[in-house]
Amino acid sequence: MIAKTAQNILSHSGRKKGNQFHIIELFAGEGGFIAGFNRVGGWHHLFAVELAEKHCNVLREVFPNLSVVKDNVALIDWNSKIKGQVVDCVIGGPPCQPFSVSNNRRNGWHDSRNGIPSFVKAIKNINPKTFLLENVPWLWWGDQKHHIQDLIDDLIAFGYTYTDAAILDATDYGAPCHRRRLFIYGTKQPHHWPVKSHKNNPVAARKYLVPLLEQREPDGEPLPDWVKPKIKGARGDIIIDCKQGNKIGRQYVSMDEPCFTLVATQGIRHRIRYKGKYYRMRAEEAATLQGMDPRCTIEGIGNAVNAWQAEAWAKTIKEYLMKLQADQELS
Ligand SMILES: C[S@@+](CC[C@H](N)C(=O)[O-])C[C@H]1O[C@@H](n2cnc3c(N)ncnc32)[C@H](O)[C@@H]1O
């Protein structure tokens, strides 16, 4: 299938359909953000940009109505693509490998894979009403923080007067697994952040895993000896992180709590002990915990924004845009 160009897509959908808000997604991966935004009515994706063919193929399969642009965000000439079109929101999670603590070969801000400068360049050229940038929390905790602060100051000076950053955990928004991510949210009028609907009542992984486990046979081999001491004392149904290498048996969690953060780097390494039997966690189970389609790959799932968290953002940004629209109609 030939990827549609952003230019074609805009020329075919140049006007808003009904009251839908126009959104562009950069660095789309396999669509965690998109899955969450699709749970909320009123959004129309103009297109989603993703460089890797394998992820583009998953996006096309999972979201057949989505216009997928296979391209390098850094090389897109936004002025000629957008041609002055009003865009309500641009979102994106540039690759986090340059910053991720699970990557031993990270070079931080100056790593050639750092997509954040391309995201900022896109914002300045597209000039959307709002933007949302997502990345790993270490950017805000660690020695890269000054780069993020500079970026925020730069975007405030550009006109996004209300730009700020915070680390949010997906479980606070109803996700059955943890995922702490840095979000940088920018608007030109005052905004609020998503309300933590599940801060005191997190959702158990059991709710989403058990229906899948009940449909299949246990396929987990016996636990390696090095894991057993790590889960000594654990009772009942648990999810075990069986990471190999020098960091072993990192953690386990009761299925009555949210699962730990799923990662992309190690493939499916997790086991589930359910009713005394062991199951190897499959991509569809990991996808369920992330709120994604079972056809996604473990890499796409491990890289994604959790869909419950994305949904909370979709509601919050939509509220902002609706208020903006109402204020404009009144004035
Ligand atoms: C962290 S993942 C994004 C996940 C996505 N936000 C989600 O919710 O599923 C980053 C993605 O950016 C893609 N990517 C990396 N460099 C890119 C570039 N220069 N242009 C477009 N996409 C790129 C990677 O292939 C990867 O799929």
The ligand as an SDF file (V2000), in Angstrom:
LIG
                    3D

 27 29  0  0  0  0  0  0  0  0999 V2000
    8.2460    5.7240   21.9920 C   0  0  0  0  0  0  0  0  0  0  0  0
    7.6460    5.1810   20.4620 S   0  0  0  0  0  0  0  0  0  0  0  0
    6.0900    6.0430   20.3900 C   0  0  0  0  0  0  0  0  0  0  0  0
    4.9490    5.2750   20.9300 C   0  0  0  0  0  0  0  0  0  0  0  0
    3.6180    5.9510   20.7440 C   0  0  0  0  0  0  0  0  0  0  0  0
    3.5700    7.2760   21.3410 N   0  0  0  0  0  0  0  0  0  0  0  0
    2.4870    5.1020   21.3160 C   0  0  0  0  0  0  0  0  0  0  0  0
    1.7480    5.6010   22.1780 O   0  0  0  0  0  0  0  0  0  0  0  0
    2.3380    3.9460   20.9150 O   0  0  0  0  0  0  0  0  0  0  0  0
    8.6300    6.1140   19.3230 C   0  0  0  0  0  0  0  0  0  0  0  0
    8.3630    5.7700   17.8610 C   0  0  0  0  0  0  0  0  0  0  0  0
    9.0090    6.7340   17.0510 O   0  0  0  0  0  0  0  0  0  0  0  0
    9.4520    6.0940   15.8690 C   0  0  0  0  0  0  0  0  0  0  0  0
   10.5050    6.9460   15.3000 N   0  0  0  0  0  0  0  0  0  0  0  0
   11.8110    7.0270   15.6850 C   0  0  0  0  0  0  0  0  0  0  0  0
   12.4590    7.9830   14.9840 N   0  0  0  0  0  0  0  0  0  0  0  0
   11.5250    8.5330   14.1490 C   0  0  0  0  0  0  0  0  0  0  0  0
   11.5700    9.5810   13.2030 C   0  0  0  0  0  0  0  0  0  0  0  0
   12.7160   10.2570   12.9700 N   0  0  0  0  0  0  0  0  0  0  0  0
   10.4470    9.8900   12.5190 N   0  0  0  0  0  0  0  0  0  0  0  0
    9.2840    9.1940   12.7400 C   0  0  0  0  0  0  0  0  0  0  0  0
    9.1910    8.1970   13.6450 N   0  0  0  0  0  0  0  0  0  0  0  0
   10.2840    7.8710   14.3380 C   0  0  0  0  0  0  0  0  0  0  0  0
    9.9380    4.7420   16.3430 C   0  0  0  0  0  0  0  0  0  0  0  0
    9.9280    3.8010   15.2790 O   0  0  0  0  0  0  0  0  0  0  0  0
    8.9110    4.4130   17.4350 C   0  0  0  0  0  0  0  0  0  0  0  0
    7.8750    3.6480   16.9160 O   0  0  0  0  0  0  0  0  0  0  0  0
  1  2  1  0
  2  3  1  0
  2 10  1  0
  3  4  1  0
  4  5  1  0
  5  6  1  0
  5  7  1  0
  7  8  2  0
  7  9  1  0
 10 11  1  0
 11 12  1  0
 11 26  1  0
 12 13  1  0
 13 14  1  0
 13 24  1  0
 14 15  1  0
 14 23  1  0
 15 16  2  0
 16 17  1  0
 17 18  1  0
 17 23  2  0
 18 19  1  0
 18 20  2  0
 20 21  1  0
 21 22  2  0
 22 23  1  0
 24 25  1  0
 24 26  1  0
 26 27  1  0
M  CHG  2   2   1   9  -1
M  END
$$$$
